[in-house]
């Protein structure tokens, strides 16, 4: 892959989130990120995921498919958005910081496919678009989602239909539903790096 996620990317996520929750200006950490991260000027789609506790329950996950903004801006920005503005969860409070785990995923190798089931679980993320009853739907799952949930390709797509807001994806065989909807599918791959808060503290003592 042409780009790879790094420990420094994960660390700056904790930097900016901690500073923001402490009512400090995170700009110092963003500037330092540019100085210490060789890929900071690279342009690449990014997703930031926060999980919490020993079970690593999802706490927030938001990113962008924009390929025109440097990683140095995107990673800190979406570290905050995913922690504080994911509508599925309340904003992360300062007391939860010590229990958090962060993952940064850099997305590459975007490839449209004709057969919506012709992709590999665990390797590919999928981005879909489809139209039902005059309404457009879209959504994405990162590469690790299907593998973590134990879904095959058809089940993954049906769950993504639901995530996109399509209520008709509640019943019926998965393959038949996929064949009926025939979504447009783009696959992609990711380079992912993860870091716990304790690892972050150790990393910052050295770096």
Residue pairs with C-beta under 8 A, 6 or more apart in sequence:
1 108
1 109
1 189
1 191
2 108
3 39
3 42
3 44
3 71
3 106
3 108
3 191
4 39
4 106
4 191
4 193
5 104
5 105
5 106
5 191
5 192
5 193
6 37
6 39
6 193
7 193
7 195
7 203
7 207
8 33
8 36
8 37
8 207
9 37
9 39
9 71
9 75
9 104
9 193
10 102
10 103
10 104
10 193
10 194
10 195
10 200
11 195
11 200
11 203
11 204
11 207
12 29
12 30
12 32
12 33
12 37
12 75
12 76
12 79
13 48
13 75
13 76
13 79
13 102
13 104
13 195
14 79
14 97
14 100
14 102
14 195
14 197
14 200
15 26
15 29
15 32
15 33
15 76
16 26
16 29
16 30
16 76
16 79
16 80
17 79
17 80
17 83
17 92
17 97
18 94
18 97
19 25
19 26
19 28
19 29
20 26
20 80
20 84
21 92
21 93
21 94
21 97
22 94
26 76
26 80
29 76
30 72
30 73
30 76
33 40
33 72
33 75
33 76
34 40
34 41
34 72
36 207
37 71
37 72
39 71
40 70
40 71
40 72
41 70
41 71
41 72
42 70
42 71
43 67
43 68
43 69
43 70
43 71
44 67
44 71
44 74
44 106
44 107
44 108
45 63
45 64
45 65
45 66
45 67
45 106
45 107
45 108
45 188
46 63
46 64
46 71
46 74
46 75
46 78
46 104
46 105
46 106
46 107
47 61
47 62
47 63
47 64
47 78
47 82
47 104
47 105
47 107
47 142
47 190
48 61
48 62
48 63
48 75
48 78
48 79
48 81
48 82
48 102
48 103
48 104
48 105
49 58
49 60
49 61
49 82
49 102
49 103
49 105
49 142
50 58
50 59
50 60
50 61
50 82
50 83
50 92
50 100
50 101
50 102
51 57
51 58
51 59
51 100
51 101
51 102
51 103
52 59
52 96
52 99
52 100
52 101
53 99
56 101
58 89
59 83
59 86
59 89
59 92
59 96
59 100
60 82
60 83
60 84
60 86
60 88
60 89
60 92
61 82
61 86
61 142
62 78
62 81
62 82
62 85
62 86
63 78
63 82
63 105
63 107
64 74
64 78
65 107
65 127
65 140
66 74
71 106
75 104
79 102
83 91
83 92
84 91
84 92
85 91
92 100
97 197
98 197
98 198
99 197
100 196
100 197
101 194
101 195
101 196
101 197
102 194
102 195
102 200
103 192
103 193
103 194
103 195
104 192
104 193
104 194
105 142
105 143
105 190
105 191
105 192
106 190
106 191
106 192
107 125
107 188
107 189
107 190
108 188
108 189
108 190
108 191
109 187
109 188
109 189
110 127
110 186
110 187
110 188
111 186
111 187
111 188
112 184
112 185
112 186
113 119
113 185
113 186
113 187
116 128
116 153
116 157
116 178
116 182
116 183
116 185
117 153
117 154
117 157
117 175
117 178
119 126
119 153
119 185
119 187
121 146
121 147
121 151
121 152
121 153
121 156
122 143
122 144
122 146
122 147
123 143
123 189
124 143
124 187
124 188
124 189
125 140
125 141
125 142
125 143
125 145
125 187
125 188
125 189
125 190
126 140
126 141
126 156
126 157
126 160
126 185
126 186
126 187
126 188
127 138
127 139
127 140
127 185
127 186
127 187
127 188
128 137
128 138
128 139
128 140
128 157
128 160
128 161
128 164
128 183
128 184
128 185
128 186
129 136
129 137
129 138
129 183
129 184
130 136
130 137
130 138
130 161
130 164
130 166
130 181
130 182
130 183
130 184
131 137
132 166
132 168
132 181
137 161
137 164
137 165
137 166
138 164
139 160
139 161
139 163
139 164
140 160
141 156
141 159
141 160
141 163
142 190
142 192
143 188
143 189
143 190
143 192
144 192
145 151
145 156
146 152
146 153
146 155
146 156
149 156
149 159
151 159
152 174
154 174
154 175
154 177
154 178
155 174
157 174
157 178
157 183
157 185
158 169
158 174
158 177
158 178
159 169
161 168
161 169
161 177
161 181
161 183
162 169
162 170
169 177
195 203
